[in-house]
Amino acid sequence: MRTFIIAELSANHGHSLQTALESVRAAKEAGADAIKIQTYTADTLTLDCRKPDFIVEGAELWNGRSLYELYSEAYTPWEWHEAIFEEARRCGLTCFSTPFDKTAVDFLETLGNPIYKIASFEISDIPLIRYAASKGKPMIISTGVATEEDIRMAVDCCRSEGNGDITLLKCTSAYPAPVEDANLATIADLKSRFGVKAGLSDHSEGCEVALAAVALGAEVIEKHFIIDRSIGGPDAAFSMQKDEFAAMCSSIRKVEAAIGSVHYPTEGEAGGWRFRRSLYVAEDIRKGELFTEKNVRSVRPGFGMHPVRLGDILGRRASRDAGKGERFTQDLIDDNGN
């Protein structure tokens, strides 16, 4: 199984289209399979309001900022989308987006958007999910703030539109996310409980959580990507730079290779077989002499008779002389003796 690795561009473009395009190229060079952007404006996502409900509290990176201010800084201009999609196609990279309302879906359809991603905080927006799923494209849904019932409704909504290509991403909605809150055991449960593919949207620092997720069966890994954290922005602090992302991608491919498939070696398939135990003549033996635990032993290497035969051999007689260090073979046993 090859894990689908997504570089999440998010707000990591510093309000520069050239930086966004450079990020597409860098993500490809780092080993990503896809780059994901987000399609919204501050006005499609929230209200321009500074009442307490619209002020961020308790978030280390964004505390005290209004939602409108935050999203005005973070959004990717819609007029950039076509250039970003074209650059990704030129690089051989899949490009897709997260829509946040129906107008975004309609816009993305004009660009040939191949996958729809639903963000964690939108999992309760069933009308949005229904509309995106109706387009017949694969659906990737993050579950960071979702209850089991939220997830069930989102999955059922997609299926009611005839769309069964669903991937649920385990996600911890903290920025950055503590490793101890990853709860990666949920990945296998998402697969079995909802009958879907599953993966990880990772907000933790470093690549350890992502690697563990792949080992546990994640089919998709999504990680925030930035060419240089000095660009700044609301997501920069927990985003991977190119060299870090490349190291993660390389490590994921090694983990995949290590997982391999169910396999048990056959005799002679692996060179290590020579170091197994087998039966050898341990002391010089004369013809007619009884085999004992002193003159026949189970030792390394593995070229002699299988050790399971030792009990049948002890007490029987030698058919010929045999020297110390000789492989014990069937012809050494006198079939006419005891």
N, C-alpha and C positions, 0 to 999 in steps of 0.2 A: 504494500500500500504506500502510495506517495502522498505525503501531507501537502495540502494546498496552503501555501504561505502568503499571507496578505500583508502588505505594507500600508498602514493607515496614515495617509497624509494629513488628514484633519486640518488643523489651523497652522501647520508647520511650513508655511510658505512666505511668512513675513510680508504679506500684501504685495508680493512680486510674482508676476506670471513667469518670469524667467527662472526664479527660484523653484516654482512649482514644476516647470518642465525639467529643470536640472534634477529635481528630486525623483521624477519618473525615471530618468536615465540611471540615476544612482541606485534606485531600488532594483532595477533590472540587473545591474552589475553586482549588487550585493547578494543576488540569488532569489529574490522574491518571484512568486508566480503571478502576483496581481498587485495593483495599487488601487486603493479605495479613497474616494473623496466623499464629501458631504454636500448635499444640495438643499440649501435653505437660505433665507435671509432672516435678519432679526425680526422683521415684521411677520414672516410666516411661522415663526417659532414662538414668539412671546409678544407682550405688550410693552410699549415705551412708557414705563411706569416705575416710580420709585417708592411705591407703598411697600410696607414691610414684607408682604408676600413675595415681592419681586426682587428682594435683596438676598444674595447668597450668604448663608451663615454656616459656620462649622466646616467649611471646605478650606483646607490649608492653603491651596494655591489661589483661590478666587474669593476668599472671604471679604464681605463688604461691598462687592461689586453688584450692580444690577444685572439681571439676566439680559436685558436689551443691550447694555454696554458690552457684556461678555460676548454675546453672539455677533454683535456688529464687528468686533475685532476678529472673531474666529472664522467667519464664513468665507467660503470660496466663491468669488464672483461668478455668476452664471455665464457671463460672457467669456470666461476662461475655459469653460468645460470642453468645448469642441476642440480647442488646441491641446488640452491635456489628454483627451481621448485619442486624438490623432497621434500624439507623441508616443503614447503607450502602444498603439498598434504598430507604429514604426519600429519600436524596440522589441516587439514580440511579447508584450506584457498585457495581461488582461486588465482592463480598467472598468470599474463599476462604482456605484455610488449608493449612499444612504439618503433616501428622500424623506422629507419631514412633513409633506402634505401632498395633496393630489396634484397641485400644479407642478410640483417637482417631478412627480411620476410622469406626467404628460410631457414635460420638458425632456426628461431623460429618455423617453421613448423615441424622441426625434433624433437622438444621438446613437441609438442602437444599444443602449445600456443592457449588458448581458445577464446581470445578476442584481437582485434587490436585497439590500441589507437593511434590516430594521434594528434601530438602536435600542439599548436596554430600556431607556426611559420612554420609548414609544410603544412598548409591547402591549400596553393597555389600549392603544389607539386602533381598535379593531376595524373601523372603517378604512383607515389608511392601509392596514395589512391586507384587508380584503381587496382593495383597489390595486395594490401592487401585485398581489398574488394572481389577480385576474389577467395579468399580462402574460402569464405562462412561463415566466423566467424562474430559474432557481431562487429560492428564498433562504437567506441566512438571517437568523434572528438571535440577538444577544439576550441573555436572561438575567442580567445582573441584579435587577430589583424586582424580579418576577416571582410571584408565588406559584405553586404547582398549578393552581386554577388559572392564573394568567397564562401560563405556558400552554395549558390544555386548550384554552379558548383560541390562542393564536394559531396553534397547529390545526385545530378543527376548522378554523376560518380559512386557512390556506386550502385544506382538503375539500372544503365545501365549494371552492372555486375550481376544483379539478386539478389543483396543483399539489402534487405529492413530493416534489423535490425540495425537501426542507432540511436545513442544517441548523441545529441549536448550538449556540456557543455558551459554554460556562463562562461567566464573567463576574468579577468582583468590582462593584461600582464604587471604587475608592481610587484616588489619584494622587500619589501612587498607591497601589494596592499592597497591603502587607502579605508576605509569603504565607504566613500562618492562616490567612483567610482564604486561600485559594480553593480549598475543598475539591481537589481534582477528582476525587472518587465519584463526584456527581456526573462526570462525563459519561461513564459507562451506564449510569442510571438513566440519563437522558435518552440514550440509545434504546435501552430496553423498555423503559416506561412509556415512551412516546412513539417508538418505532421509526426513528429518524436517524440521520447522520448527526454526529456531534463533534465539537471542537472547543477551542478556547479563544476568547478575546482577552488578551493579557495586558493588564495595566501595572504589573509589578516591575520592579527594577531588575535588570539582569535577564539572563536567559534560562535560569534553572527551572522556573515554573513551566515554561514552554516545553523544555526538553522532557520533563516529567510527564507532561500532558501527552506528548507524542508516544512515549513509552506505554501510557495507559490507553492508547487507542484513539487519540484526537485525530480527526481527519482534516481539520482546518486549524491553522494558527494565525491569529491576527495580532499585530503588534504595531504600535505607533512608531512612525519613522520620520527622521529629520536629518538633513544633510549636515547640519551644524547647530548644536544647542544654543550657540551665541545669537542665532536668529531671534530667539525669544518667542514669546507667545504663550497662550494659556496651557498648551500641552507639551511644551518643550522639555520640562523637567523630567517627565516620565517617558520620553520618546528615545528610541535608539538611534544613534548616529550610524553612518554607513558601515564603518568598520565593525561596530558591535552587531549590527544586523547581519552582516556577512558571516561573522563568527557563529551567530545563532543558526543561520541557514545551513552552514557547513556541519554544525553539530547535529542538527535535526536529521540531515541525510545520513550521518553516521549511525544515529540511533535507529533509523529505519533499517539500515543494513544489518545492524545487530539484532533487531527483532526478527527479521527473516521470516521463515515459515516453520511449521511443525516438522521436525526431522530427527530421526534416530539413525545413527550410522550403521552400515552393514559391515561385516567382517572384512578387513582389508581395505576399507574405504579411507581410513585416516591413518597417517603415519604413526600416530601415538599407540596403535595397537601393539607394536613391538615391545612396548614397555609394560604390557599387562602381565599377569601371572600365568604360568603354565607348568606342566610337570617336566622335571629334569632328573637325570641320574645324579645323585649327590655324592655317592662314593662308588668306587669300582665294584662291579658286580660280576660274579662268575655264573656260568650256565648252571641252572638248577637251583640257584640261591633264592631264598625267599625275599620278596619285596617288603621293606619295612619303612617306617617314618624317617629312618636315618638315611637309607640309600635312595629313596625316591621322595622328592620334595616339590612343593609348589613355590616357585621363585620367578623372578623376572629374568629374562624376557619372555615373550609370549609365543614362541615358535613351537613349543611342545604340545602335548595332549592337554585338553581342558581340565582344570583342577577338579571339576565335579566328578571325574572318573577315579580320583585317588582312593575312595572307599572301596571300589570294586577291585582295585589292583593289589592293595595290601594283603599279604598272606599267600599270594600266588607266586609261581616260580618263573625265573628268567629262562627264556628260550635259547639265549646265547650270552656270551660275555658282552658287557657294556662298560664304557669308561666314564668317569666323572665328567660332568658337563655335557653329556650327550642328551639330545632331545629324547624324551620318553615317547615312544610311538607304539602302536598296537602290536607290531611284530615282535616286540620284546617279551610279550606275554606267552608263556607256554600253555597252549590251549589244552594240552593233554595232561598237564600237571594239576595241582590242587587249585 
